[in-house]
Amino acid sequence: MSDKNEKKQKTVKIDKTGAVINENGMSLASRWKSGILSLIFSRFTLIVVLFVVQAALMLMMWGMFGALLDRFATGASTAFVIVVLIFLINTDMDATAKITWMLIISIVPFFGVMFYIWTQAELGHRAIAATIEESTDLSRGKLAQDPRVLERLKATDRDSASVANYTIRAGNYPAYENTKVTYFPLGINKFEEMLVRLEKAKKFIFLEYFIIQEGYMWGKILEILARKVEEGVEVRVLFDGTNLLSKVPTDYQKRLTRLGIQCRVWAPLRPIVTSTYNYRDHRKILVIDGEVAFNGGVNLADEYIGRTHPFGEWKDTAVMLEGDAIKSFTLMFLTMWYASTANPEKLVQRRGMTPEERVAAEDDAAG
């Protein structure tokens, strides 16, 4: 009986937000049910069903198009396939990819060709790329590259200097000196230091992660984030849309917002067949007060710190940076934050602002 009373004392429900705090930290998924019935009536199942229906409709339309070609000219669909094959052979595509497509087309000629055209059109990717490019363009010139740093890097490591030049051209992320780097061989090492640094946050906390999953690791972090919001620290969270399928509830963005955390979801999955879903945000970035940044391969889920083992013993590494290079990580986060906005016009409104000015101007876009 005493054990039950002790367990009850450790669990505190916050009526204002629906959050629950216990020995595992904070949870926002207390009413998130799992099981067969929940899976059947879930958003995931709905998306899969609608995908199948749309795919079937696309196949029907492609079949009708092939029949229409043959109706106007005998063998027109075959000629169409041959033309596309010649085009495919002469592209700059990787040889393995060419062979794969040729195999598919040899098995289902017309449908294979139509599928090839649809994937190469990449309408979803073009839209995402245009959004990121616009957001990146707004940041150009905001961080200046010290040419002396590049010269010193080139003198010691020409390959690294080439990479640095690429990051400057592609994303406007300069190379820096005066930066301390701490290496974490395991996820648990990073996690322990993250908690220490998060507790010290005074101005802002930016998190951008590919995987965020309810559990001990995220629960402990979320508990600190909620407390920091109460202290007046600005907290922003950006996570990939695939998490909404199984890692967190589909309304998780609203749940975080109720805590006072600004939250955005990168490319959330919707029941529409598009190539957009192949382009995910795999970053794992934490920036605190523009002074400390974490990066590496460790996501915010329990398998990364060895508390669960869905894939065996998981091994990933991370680094913590302190110093000048944090400016680039701050800009990286803000670029994706603005690219994920539901109102692209706001990107143009922020043109000419420094990263610090963007942080101050974002208050009106928090919703």
Secondary structure as UniProt FT lines:
FT   HELIX           2..10
FT   STRAND          12..14
FT   TURN            15..18
FT   STRAND          19..22
FT   TURN            23..24
FT   STRAND          25..27
FT   TURN            30..31
FT   HELIX           36..40
FT   HELIX           43..72
FT   TURN            74..75
FT   HELIX           76..89
FT   HELIX           95..107
FT   HELIX           109..121
FT   HELIX           123..139
FT   TURN            140..141
FT   HELIX           147..156
FT   HELIX           158..171
FT   STRAND          179..184
FT   HELIX           187..199
FT   STRAND          204..209
FT   TURN            214..215
FT   HELIX           216..230
FT   TURN            231..232
FT   STRAND          234..240
FT   TURN            241..242
FT   HELIX           243..246
FT   TURN            250..251
FT   HELIX           252..258
FT   TURN            259..260
FT   STRAND          262..266
FT   HELIX           275..278
FT   STRAND          284..288
FT   TURN            289..291
FT   STRAND          292..296
FT   HELIX           302..305
FT   TURN            310..311
FT   STRAND          318..323
FT   TURN            324..325
FT   HELIX           326..339
FT   HELIX           345..349
FT   TURN            350..352
FT   HELIX           355..361
FT   HELIX           362..365
//
